[in-house]
Amino acid sequence: FIASISHDLKTPIGIIKGYAEGIKDGVATGDEVNTYLDTIIDESNKMGKLVTNMLELSKLEADSIQLVLDKFNILRLIQKIIKSFKLEFLSKSLNLSLNTDLEYCYVLADSFQLEQVFNNLISNALKYTPPNNDVIISVKEIDDIIEISIENKGTFIPEEELENIYKKFYTLDKSRNSSLKSNGLGLSIVKKILSLHESSFNLENSNEGVIFTFTLKKAEDQDFE
């Protein structure tokens, strides 16, 4: 844990230090200063996200988070999240869409925690999907269960890597390319949150890419009385 976190914090700290010294020493002038400052801000945001994820995961692992279960329309939450990612997906020439035959779909779950699940899964799809491909969120009803899948096309995970993907700080990019903005905690958080929901979940290669599927409890009609 210490080795992993030291590596993930040391890199952005080194970049921030180098760019700050470049500004102080006058290496950057004119418009270059704004570029240096943007880099410093970007690296600071990465560190902030890493620390936030570590704190969230530590609370989940300590069982100190209690779910606040409520009945809500999961389609509305998904549409909200799609809207929030729209510009990022457009910038990579990716299409993010919702595929469902349902007009509405009420689940019994913690909406705040599920938003984290979607944000982590869609962020992963954004990082690893090649340009000019689709990321499709599908929702369907199976008896008293709601099945949700997120499929990103055009990329695959080596079969030997699948068993490691939920490990803390594990990334498919062994060089830990900082441009991917991945700290290897997202799927660990997803696993913990979905486990609290007693969800069945699975990540596998599909015919066209990678698909993550999970289930939620359908809210029954009497839950609204």
N, C-alpha and C positions, 0 to 999 in steps of 0.2 A: 504493500500500500504506500509506504513512505517513498520507495524508489519510484513508483509510478507517478505519484503526485508531485514529487520533486522535479521530475522530467517535464511534466506538463506545466508547471509554474515557472521553471527556470527559463524555458524558451521565450515566452512573452516578456518576462522581466528583462532578459538580455536585449530583446528587440527595443523595448521601451527605453532602456538605458542608452543604447546606441543612438537612437533617433533623437533623444533629448540632448545628448552631448553634441550631436551634429548641428542642432539648432543653436546651442550655446556657443559653440566654437565657430559659428558662421559658415559652416560647410553648406548649409541650405540657405538659399537666398530667394527672394521674390516668391513666385508661385510654389517653389519647392517646399517652402516652409509649411504651407497648407497641406501638402502631401505628407510631410513628416508628421504633422499634428494628427492628420486622419489615421495614419498608421498607429500612432500612440493610442488614440481613442479606441481603435479597433482591437488592439491587443489588450487594452484594459477591459474592454467588454468581454473578451474571451476569458480572462482571469475571473471576472465577476460571475460569468455563467458557470465556470468550473466550480467555484466556491459554493454558489447557490445549489448546484446539483449535488455536491458532496454533502451539504447540510441536509438536503431533502432525502437523499439516500440513507444517511445515518439515522434520521428520524424514522424512516420506513423500516429499517433493519432493527431498530430498537422497539418496534411495535408501539411507538408513541403517537402515531397518527390514527385517529378514529374516523372512519368513513361517515360522512353526513349524507345518508341515503335520501333521495328524493325522486319523485316521478317527473320526468321531463321528456320533451321531444328531441331525440338524439339527432334527427335530421336537421333541426334548427341549429344545434351546436356545430355540426359538421359544416353546414353552409357558412356559418360565422367564421370558422377556422379557414375554410377555403378562401374566403374573401381576404382574410388577414395575410395569407401567403401569396396572393395573386401577383403582386409586383415582383417578388423574388422568383417566382416560377417563370414569369414572362421574360425576366432578364436572362434566364438560362434557356429560353426557347422550349420550355416544358409546358405541358397541358395538364392541369389538375382538375379533376371532375368527379361528380357524384353520380353513381349509377344505382338506381333503385326503382322498383315498381310501387313502392309504398307512398301514400300521400302524407302520412305522418307515422311516427314510430315512437311510442312511449316506453322508456326503460326505467328500471329501479336501480339507481346508481348515484355515485358522488360526481356531480357534474364538474366540479373544480379539478378533482384528481383525473377524471377522464380527459379533460382538456389537456392536461400534461401528457397523457398517453398519446393523444392525437398529435400534439405538437412535436413530440420526440420522434414518432414514426414518420410523420411527413417531413420533418427536418432531415432525417436519414435518407428518405427518398430524394429530396432535393440535392443532397450532397453527392449521392452516388449514381444518379440516373444521368446517362449521356444526353446531350441536347437533342431536341426534336423527337422526344419520346413522351409517352403518356404515363401519368400516375392516376390510378382510378380507385376511388373509394366506393365499395359496394356494400349495400345493406339489404338483408333479407330476413324474413320471419320464418322460423322453423318451429312449429308448435308453440311452446311457451318460452322459446329462446330467440334472441336476436343475434344473428351472425353478421359480423362486420369484417371486411377485408380491405387491405390497402396493398395494391399491386403496383410496383414500379417496373416499367418495361425497359428492355435494352441492356440489362446488366444481370449478372448471376453471381451467387456466392459459391466458392469451391465447397464441395460436399464435406471435405475434411474440416472445414472451418465452422460448419453449422453448430456443432456441439459446444463451441467456445463463445458464441456471440453474446451470451448473457453475462459473461464474466466482467467484473468491474475493470475498467480501463482497457478492455480488449478492443482493438480496432483492426479492421481488415487491412488498413494501410500500415504496414509494418514500419515505414519510415516516419509515421506520425506527421504527415504533411499538414502543416499548420493552416494551409489555405482551405482545407476541408472543414475546419472549425469543429472537429470532433474530439471529445475527451474520453469516449468509451464508457460513459455512464448512462446514456440515454436508455438503452435496452434493459439495463439492470433496474432502473426506475420503473420502466414499463412493466417488467416482470413482477415487481413487488406490488404495484398498484392493482394489476389484474388479478394477482393471487388473493389480495384482500377482497376483491369482488367475487371470488370463487369462480373465476372465468377460466374457460378452456382456451388456450392460445397456442399458436404454432407459426413458426417462420420456415419457409421452404422455397425452393426454386420452382417456378411455374414453367409453362412451355415458352413464355415470352420474357420472363424476368424473375423478380422476387416478390413473394406474396406473404403478408403477415395477416393471420386470421385470428379473431378472438370472439368470444360470446359474452352476452350480457343477459340479465334476467328481464324478461318482458314485464312491464307493469300491467297488472290485471285490472279489469274494469272496476272491481270493488275497491281498489286502491284509491279511487277518486271520489268515493262516497264520503 
